[in-house]
Amino acid sequence: MESSEIPSKRKSKSPPKEDLKSKLQAQEEVQKGEVSPTVWVPVSLLIAVIFAVANVCVSTISRHGSKGIALQGFGNLVGNLVPLVLVSNSNKKELDDNKKPAGSYLKWFYNIYFFRKMDSKGNYLENKWTGSVQWKRVVLSVILLVFSQIVTIVFIYSYKFAGQANFNTGVLMSVYSLKPAITSIVFFLAFKQTLKMHEMATLVLCMAGASIIGLSSEDDEKTGGQTIRTYLILAICFMLLDIIIGCLRSAILKYFFGSSPEIDISSLFNFIELFSDAIFIGYFMVLRSQRFEYTITDLIAGTISGTLFSCACNLVAFVNVRGKAGVCDAIIETSVIYQVVIEILVFSRFPNKMQYIGLFLCFSATLFLIYWSQIKKS
């Protein structure tokens, strides 16, 4: 009688729970369309450097005031036109349910300004539009165009006043940390969105930092104390005005266009900016006829700043969608540090102790807001 032996089961080593969890998380990120941190982290750092360089270029042309804006027209035109060309090409390659070409180069444009056709059941048809124009959106686009012009003018005058105070614009840009908190207040007033305690704490920290920076000028005869302080306060006030107008522009985009999923907000923004660029270029041509005195360095700096700003804004949209938005924002905020260093190297604008404290408070407030938001999400 043969003895029946029960084969021993081999114990398979189960992967550690941490490895399994990280693999599952990686799979979820791929399904969401997120890319590897080895992509979005370097891109976020690149964006920070681009913003720093672009802002320093603005410092170069800001002495011309509103005339300096005209020098940015050609660069802005390139930066806003390229994304629209890419979107148009993508729209043209779209296929219908039968895998037949059904796209249109101007799909993004038609979706914004024309009514879409509907079937008998009341469903919107893809790539089908009526000939009726949505004039309300046209008027709103004109308002956004005006806001865009004002934002650009106010921003460059803020830099002009900073230059007259021999003030490091990297420290000035730390005041921009107020934008998330001010945006929350604007959206609370406009849309009754909840204003959270950590957002209020960020606002208080940023206001404290901005106040310290505003009172940081040396008040003595050698530096022309009172005049410098006046220019410094004007620079901060214009930067705050720039933030508020930008927030109002965002509110208009959200309220009137954000509720329509067929609208590509980035394309709408780039399209409006094209008209703004055309105005700047026309302004430049008028100034040339009036013998506007500028150097080739000014023209190069203006073109570079316009191109870099537009490229950076599109890259920000990429990393926020394809990466971890909170971490990306934190990395991008380091641009103020690079800008401070570049301004020291190029213009020898050394911040004093109070300005360093204000910079630290504003920068810390931004990181606090981003970190707290990430905790709430997790």
C-alpha positions as CSV (number, residue, x, y, z in Angstrom):
1,M,0.0,0.0,0.0
2,E,1.5,3.2,-1.2
3,S,1.6,5.9,1.4
4,S,-0.1,9.1,0.1
5,E,2.0,12.1,0.9
6,I,0.4,15.5,1.0
7,P,2.6,17.9,-0.8
8,S,3.7,20.7,1.3
9,K,2.5,24.1,0.3
10,R,5.2,26.6,-0.5
11,K,4.9,29.7,1.4
12,S,4.9,32.6,-1.0
13,K,6.4,35.7,0.3
14,S,3.7,38.4,0.3
15,P,4.9,41.8,-0.6
16,P,5.2,44.3,2.2
17,K,2.1,46.4,2.8
18,E,4.0,49.6,2.2
19,D,5.2,48.4,-1.2
20,L,1.7,47.2,-2.1
21,K,0.2,50.5,-1.0
22,S,2.7,52.5,-3.0
23,K,2.0,50.4,-6.1
24,L,-1.7,50.9,-5.8
25,Q,-1.3,54.6,-5.3
26,A,0.9,54.8,-8.4
27,Q,-1.7,52.9,-10.4
28,E,-4.4,55.3,-9.2
29,E,-2.2,58.3,-10.2
30,V,-1.7,56.8,-13.7
31,Q,-5.5,56.3,-14.1
32,K,-6.1,59.9,-13.1
33,G,-3.6,61.1,-15.7
34,E,-0.9,62.1,-13.3
35,V,2.7,61.9,-14.3
36,S,5.7,60.8,-12.3
37,P,7.2,63.2,-9.7
38,T,10.4,63.0,-11.7
39,V,8.5,65.0,-14.3
40,W,6.3,67.5,-12.4
41,V,8.9,68.4,-9.7
42,P,11.6,69.5,-12.2
43,V,8.9,71.3,-14.3
44,S,7.7,73.1,-11.2
45,L,11.3,74.2,-10.4
46,L,11.6,75.4,-14.0
47,I,8.4,77.4,-13.7
48,A,9.8,79.1,-10.5
49,V,13.0,80.0,-12.3
50,I,11.0,81.3,-15.4
51,F,8.9,83.5,-13.2
52,A,11.9,84.9,-11.4
53,V,13.7,85.7,-14.7
54,A,10.6,87.2,-16.3
55,N,10.0,89.4,-13.3
56,V,13.6,90.6,-13.4
57,C,13.1,91.5,-17.1
58,V,10.0,93.5,-16.1
59,S,12.3,95.4,-13.6
60,T,14.5,96.3,-16.5
61,I,11.7,98.0,-18.6
62,S,9.6,99.2,-15.7
63,R,11.4,102.6,-15.7
64,H,9.4,103.5,-18.8
65,G,6.1,103.1,-16.9
66,S,3.1,102.4,-19.2
67,K,5.3,102.7,-22.3
68,G,7.3,99.7,-21.1
69,I,4.2,97.6,-21.6
70,A,4.5,98.1,-25.3
71,L,7.8,96.4,-25.3
72,Q,6.1,93.2,-24.1
73,G,3.6,92.9,-26.9
74,F,5.6,90.7,-29.3
75,G,6.7,88.3,-26.6
76,N,3.1,88.0,-25.2
77,L,1.8,87.4,-28.7
78,V,4.1,84.4,-29.3
79,G,3.3,83.0,-25.8
80,N,-0.4,83.2,-26.2
81,L,-0.6,82.2,-29.9
82,V,1.3,78.9,-29.6
83,P,-1.1,77.3,-27.1
84,L,-4.1,78.3,-29.3
85,V,-2.4,76.7,-32.3
86,L,-1.8,73.5,-30.4
87,V,-5.4,73.4,-29.1
88,S,-6.7,74.1,-32.6
89,N,-4.6,71.2,-34.0
90,S,-5.9,68.9,-31.3
91,N,-9.5,69.9,-32.0
92,K,-9.1,69.1,-35.7
93,K,-7.9,65.6,-35.0
94,E,-11.1,64.6,-33.1
95,L,-13.1,61.6,-34.4
96,D,-16.8,60.8,-34.1
97,D,-18.3,57.6,-32.8
98,N,-17.6,55.9,-36.2
99,K,-13.9,56.9,-36.0
100,K,-14.4,59.4,-38.8
101,P,-12.8,62.9,-38.8
102,A,-15.3,65.2,-37.2
103,G,-13.1,67.9,-35.7
104,S,-12.8,71.6,-36.3
105,Y,-9.8,73.9,-35.8
106,L,-12.0,76.5,-34.2
107,K,-14.0,74.2,-31.9
108,W,-12.8,76.0,-28.8
109,F,-13.9,79.3,-30.4
110,Y,-17.3,78.1,-31.4
111,N,-18.0,76.6,-28.0
112,I,-17.4,79.9,-26.4
113,Y,-19.2,82.3,-28.6
114,F,-21.9,80.3,-30.5
115,F,-25.0,78.3,-29.3
116,R,-24.7,74.6,-29.7
117,K,-27.2,72.5,-31.7
118,M,-29.4,70.0,-29.8
119,D,-31.1,66.8,-30.8
120,S,-34.7,65.9,-30.4
121,K,-34.1,64.7,-26.8
122,G,-32.5,68.0,-25.8
123,N,-28.9,66.8,-25.7
124,Y,-26.2,68.9,-27.1
125,L,-24.6,67.7,-30.4
126,E,-20.8,67.5,-30.5
127,N,-19.2,69.8,-33.0
128,K,-22.5,71.2,-34.1
129,W,-23.3,74.9,-33.7
130,T,-26.1,77.3,-34.7
131,G,-25.3,80.6,-36.3
132,S,-26.5,82.6,-33.3
133,V,-23.8,84.5,-31.3
134,Q,-23.8,84.5,-27.5
135,W,-23.5,88.2,-27.2
136,K,-23.4,88.1,-23.4
137,R,-20.1,86.2,-23.6
138,V,-18.8,88.7,-26.1
139,V,-19.5,91.6,-23.8
140,L,-17.9,89.7,-20.9
141,S,-14.8,89.0,-23.0
142,V,-14.5,92.7,-23.6
143,I,-14.7,93.4,-19.9
144,L,-12.0,90.7,-19.2
145,L,-9.9,92.4,-21.9
146,V,-10.1,95.7,-20.0
147,F,-9.3,94.0,-16.8
148,S,-6.2,92.4,-18.5
149,Q,-5.0,95.8,-19.6
150,I,-5.4,97.3,-16.2
151,V,-3.7,94.4,-14.4
152,T,-0.6,94.7,-16.7
153,I,-0.4,98.5,-16.3
154,V,-0.8,98.4,-12.5
155,F,1.8,95.6,-12.2
156,I,4.5,97.4,-14.2
157,Y,3.9,100.6,-12.3
158,S,4.3,98.7,-9.1
159,Y,7.8,97.6,-10.3
160,K,8.5,101.2,-11.5
161,F,7.9,102.5,-7.9
162,A,10.0,99.7,-6.5
163,G,12.8,100.7,-8.8
164,Q,12.6,104.3,-7.8
165,A,12.9,103.2,-4.2
166,N,15.9,100.9,-5.2
167,F,13.8,98.1,-3.7
168,N,14.3,94.4,-4.4
169,T,11.3,93.3,-6.4
170,G,11.8,89.7,-5.2
171,V,10.8,91.0,-1.7
172,L,7.9,92.9,-3.4
173,M,6.6,89.7,-5.0
174,S,6.3,88.1,-1.6
175,V,3.3,90.4,-1.1
176,Y,1.7,88.4,-3.9
177,S,1.3,85.7,-1.2
178,L,-1.8,87.6,-0.3
179,K,-3.5,86.5,-3.5
180,P,-4.9,83.1,-2.2
181,A,-6.4,84.8,0.9
182,I,-7.8,87.8,-1.1
183,T,-9.2,85.4,-3.7
184,S,-11.0,83.6,-0.8
185,I,-12.5,86.8,0.4
186,V,-13.6,87.9,-3.1
187,F,-15.2,84.5,-3.7
188,F,-16.8,84.6,-0.3
189,L,-18.5,87.9,-1.1
190,A,-19.4,87.0,-4.7
191,F,-20.3,83.3,-4.3
192,K,-20.8,82.8,-0.6
193,Q,-18.0,80.4,-0.5
194,T,-16.9,79.5,3.1
195,L,-14.0,81.6,4.4
196,K,-11.8,79.2,6.4
197,M,-9.8,79.9,9.5
198,H,-6.5,78.9,8.0
199,E,-7.2,81.3,5.1
200,M,-7.8,84.1,7.5
201,A,-4.5,83.2,9.3
202,T,-2.7,83.4,6.0
203,L,-4.2,86.8,5.4
204,V,-3.1,88.1,8.8
205,L,0.5,86.8,8.3
206,C,0.8,88.2,4.8
207,M,-0.6,91.6,6.0
208,A,1.9,91.6,8.8
209,G,4.7,90.9,6.3
210,A,3.5,93.5,3.8
211,S,3.3,96.1,6.6
212,I,6.8,95.4,7.8
213,I,8.1,95.7,4.2
214,G,6.2,99.0,3.8
215,L,7.8,100.5,6.9
216,S,11.3,99.0,6.2
217,S,12.9,102.0,4.4
218,E,15.9,103.8,6.0
219,D,14.7,107.2,7.1
220,D,17.7,109.4,6.8
221,E,19.1,112.2,4.6
222,K,21.5,109.9,2.7
223,T,18.8,107.8,1.3
224,G,16.2,110.5,0.9
225,G,14.2,108.6,3.5
226,Q,10.6,110.0,3.2
227,T,10.7,109.9,-0.6
228,I,11.9,106.3,-0.7
229,R,9.3,105.3,1.8
230,T,6.6,106.9,-0.3
231,Y,7.7,105.0,-3.4
232,L,7.9,101.8,-1.4
233,I,4.3,102.2,-0.1
234,L,3.1,103.0,-3.6
235,A,4.8,99.9,-4.9
236,I,3.0,97.7,-2.3
237,C,-0.3,99.5,-2.8
238,F,-0.1,99.0,-6.6
239,M,0.8,95.3,-6.1
240,L,-2.2,94.9,-3.8
241,L,-4.4,96.6,-6.4
242,D,-3.0,94.3,-9.1
243,I,-4.0,91.3,-6.9
244,I,-7.5,92.5,-6.3
245,I,-8.2,93.2,-9.9
246,G,-6.8,89.8,-10.9
247,C,-9.1,88.2,-8.3
248,L,-12.1,90.0,-9.8
249,R,-11.1,88.8,-13.2
250,S,-11.0,85.2,-11.9
251,A,-14.4,85.7,-10.3
252,I,-15.9,86.8,-13.7
253,L,-14.3,83.7,-15.4
254,K,-15.7,81.4,-12.7
255,Y,-19.2,82.8,-12.5
256,F,-20.0,83.4,-16.2
257,F,-17.8,80.7,-17.9
258,G,-16.8,78.1,-15.3
259,S,-20.3,76.6,-15.2
260,S,-20.1,75.7,-18.9
261,P,-18.0,72.5,-19.3
262,E,-17.7,72.9,-23.1
263,I,-15.6,76.0,-22.6
264,D,-11.8,75.7,-22.6
265,I,-10.9,78.3,-20.1
266,S,-7.2,78.4,-21.0
267,S,-8.1,79.0,-24.7
268,L,-10.6,81.7,-23.7
269,F,-7.9,83.4,-21.6
270,N,-5.2,83.1,-24.4
271,F,-7.7,84.4,-27.0
272,I,-8.5,87.5,-24.9
273,E,-4.8,88.1,-24.3
274,L,-4.2,88.1,-28.0
275,F,-6.3,91.2,-28.4
276,S,-4.4,92.7,-25.4
277,D,-1.1,91.9,-27.2
278,A,-2.4,93.5,-30.4
279,I,-3.2,96.7,-28.5
280,F,0.4,96.6,-27.0
281,I,2.0,96.1,-30.4
282,G,-0.1,98.9,-31.8
283,Y,0.9,101.1,-28.9
284,F,4.5,100.3,-29.6
285,M,4.1,101.3,-33.3
286,V,2.6,104.7,-32.2
287,L,5.5,105.2,-29.7
288,R,8.1,104.5,-32.4
289,S,6.5,107.2,-34.6
290,Q,6.8,109.6,-31.7
291,R,10.5,108.7,-31.3
292,F,10.1,106.7,-28.1
293,E,13.6,106.3,-26.6
294,Y,14.4,102.7,-25.8
295,T,17.4,100.5,-26.1
296,I,17.7,97.1,-27.8
297,T,18.2,95.7,-24.3
298,D,14.8,97.0,-23.3
299,L,13.1,95.4,-26.4
300,I,14.8,92.1,-25.7
301,A,13.9,92.2,-22.0
302,G,10.3,93.0,-22.8
303,T,10.0,90.3,-25.4
304,I,11.6,87.7,-23.1
305,S,9.4,88.7,-20.2
306,G,6.2,88.4,-22.3
307,T,7.2,85.1,-23.8
308,L,8.3,83.6,-20.4
309,F,5.1,84.7,-18.6
310,S,2.9,83.1,-21.2
311,C,4.9,79.9,-21.2
312,A,5.0,79.7,-17.4
313,C,1.2,80.1,-17.1
314,N,0.6,77.2,-19.5
315,L,3.2,75.1,-17.6
316,V,1.4,75.9,-14.3
317,A,-1.8,74.5,-15.8
318,F,0.1,71.3,-16.8
319,V,1.7,70.6,-13.4
320,N,-1.5,71.4,-11.5
321,V,-3.5,68.9,-13.6
322,R,-0.8,66.2,-14.0
323,G,1.0,66.5,-10.7
324,K,0.3,67.2,-7.0
325,A,-1.1,70.7,-7.2
326,G,-0.4,71.7,-3.6
327,V,3.3,70.6,-3.8
328,C,3.7,72.2,-7.2
329,D,2.4,75.5,-5.9
330,A,4.8,75.3,-3.0
331,I,7.8,74.7,-5.3
332,I,6.7,77.5,-7.7
333,E,6.4,79.9,-4.7
334,T,10.2,79.6,-4.3
335,S,10.5,81.9,-7.3
336,V,10.6,84.9,-5.0
337,I,13.8,83.6,-3.5
338,Y,15.4,83.2,-6.9
339,Q,14.2,86.7,-7.9
340,V,15.7,88.2,-4.7
341,V,19.1,86.6,-5.5
342,I,19.0,87.7,-9.2
343,E,18.1,91.3,-8.3
344,I,21.0,91.4,-5.8
345,L,23.4,90.1,-8.5
346,V,22.0,92.3,-11.4
347,F,20.9,95.5,-9.7
348,S,22.8,95.3,-6.3
349,R,19.4,95.7,-4.5
350,F,20.2,94.2,-1.0
351,P,17.1,93.9,1.3
352,N,17.5,95.1,4.8
353,K,16.7,93.1,7.9
354,M,13.0,94.2,8.1
355,Q,12.5,93.3,4.5
356,Y,14.0,89.9,5.1
357,I,11.5,89.4,8.0
358,G,8.6,90.6,5.8
359,L,9.7,88.2,3.0
360,F,9.9,85.3,5.6
361,L,6.4,86.0,6.9
362,C,4.8,86.2,3.5
363,F,6.6,83.1,2.2
364,S,5.8,81.2,5.4
365,A,2.2,82.2,5.1
366,T,2.0,80.8,1.6
367,L,3.6,77.5,2.6
368,F,1.3,77.3,5.6
369,L,-1.8,77.7,3.4
370,I,-0.6,75.1,0.9
371,Y,0.3,72.6,3.6
372,W,-2.9,73.1,5.5
373,S,-5.0,72.6,2.3
374,Q,-3.1,69.4,1.5
375,I,-3.9,68.1,5.1
376,K,-7.6,68.8,4.6
377,K,-7.6,67.0,1.2
378,S,-5.9,63.9,2.7
